[in-house]
Amino acid sequence: MQITSEGIKIGHPDIVADTIAANIIAKILDEEKKVGMEINTMPHCGLEVFLGKGFCIVGGEVSTRIYVNIEKNLRQTVLSLGYNDAACRTGKT
């Protein structure tokens, strides 16, 4: 068996995408706890984040009892990683 590893630096798209997905799931779990999350009401979350130059797509499957503003959470995450407001611009004019 061959064992390999990959080293990536902070700011790499994989780290940014994983951080966005993790923060969205963390927000869902935080909000679920507020309404009394139990084993039979735990949310189901399977998220993928796709990044490109000037766009971000969040896709997947989420089953939860609460609402999370994904766009707002995504923007907060990107800004917290050190990107500026220009990285969070919308396609709206």
VMD Tcl script that draws the C-alpha trace (Angstrom):
set ca {
  {0.00 0.00 0.00}
  {1.25 3.46 -0.88}
  {0.64 6.30 1.58}
  {0.65 9.87 0.34}
  {-0.17 13.25 1.82}
  {-0.96 16.67 0.49}
  {0.13 19.92 2.06}
  {-1.92 23.04 1.39}
  {-1.54 26.57 2.73}
  {-4.05 28.87 4.38}
  {-6.13 30.56 1.71}
  {-6.14 27.49 -0.54}
  {-9.63 27.03 -2.04}
  {-10.02 23.63 -0.32}
  {-9.49 25.19 3.12}
  {-11.81 28.10 2.32}
  {-14.55 25.74 1.08}
  {-14.20 23.43 4.09}
  {-14.36 26.41 6.48}
  {-17.51 27.75 4.80}
  {-19.23 24.34 5.02}
  {-18.14 23.81 8.63}
  {-19.43 27.24 9.69}
  {-22.81 26.68 8.02}
  {-23.19 23.31 9.75}
  {-22.07 24.83 13.08}
  {-24.71 27.56 12.74}
  {-27.40 24.96 11.98}
  {-26.41 22.95 15.06}
  {-26.31 26.08 17.27}
  {-29.81 27.08 16.17}
  {-31.13 23.51 16.56}
  {-29.84 23.41 20.15}
  {-31.91 26.51 20.91}
  {-35.13 24.70 19.93}
  {-34.28 21.51 21.79}
  {-32.28 19.19 19.59}
  {-32.59 15.52 20.54}
  {-31.33 12.37 18.88}
  {-34.54 11.98 16.86}
  {-34.55 15.65 15.76}
  {-30.88 16.00 14.85}
  {-30.38 17.71 11.49}
  {-29.03 15.86 8.49}
  {-26.36 17.90 6.69}
  {-24.36 17.01 3.61}
  {-22.83 20.14 2.10}
  {-20.40 20.80 -0.71}
  {-18.90 24.20 -1.48}
  {-17.63 24.98 -4.97}
  {-15.34 27.99 -5.40}
  {-14.17 29.79 -8.50}
  {-12.94 33.23 -9.40}
  {-15.73 35.51 -8.28}
  {-18.31 32.91 -7.33}
  {-19.25 30.41 -4.65}
  {-21.88 27.69 -4.90}
  {-23.17 25.91 -1.80}
  {-25.00 22.69 -2.59}
  {-26.08 19.53 -0.92}
  {-28.77 18.19 1.31}
  {-29.89 19.67 4.63}
  {-32.83 18.53 6.71}
  {-33.44 20.82 9.69}
  {-36.22 22.56 11.59}
  {-34.62 26.00 11.50}
  {-33.59 28.61 8.94}
  {-29.99 29.70 8.46}
  {-29.11 32.55 6.13}
  {-26.43 30.77 4.10}
  {-25.39 33.82 2.09}
  {-24.87 35.91 5.24}
  {-22.95 33.08 6.94}
  {-20.80 32.59 3.83}
  {-19.91 36.29 3.64}
  {-19.05 36.43 7.36}
  {-16.81 33.39 6.97}
  {-14.96 34.81 3.94}
  {-14.39 38.13 5.75}
  {-13.19 36.30 8.88}
  {-10.58 34.51 6.76}
  {-9.03 37.87 5.86}
  {-10.61 38.53 2.49}
  {-11.94 42.04 1.87}
  {-15.43 43.28 1.02}
  {-14.67 43.07 -2.71}
  {-14.41 39.28 -2.35}
  {-17.97 39.30 -0.97}
  {-19.64 41.44 -3.61}
  {-22.96 40.31 -4.99}
  {-23.94 39.94 -8.61}
  {-26.66 42.53 -7.96}
  {-26.27 46.01 -9.42}
}
mol new
graphics top color blue
foreach p $ca { graphics top sphere $p radius 0.5 }
foreach p [lrange $ca 0 end-1] q [lrange $ca 1 end] { graphics top cylinder $p $q radius 0.2 }
display resetview
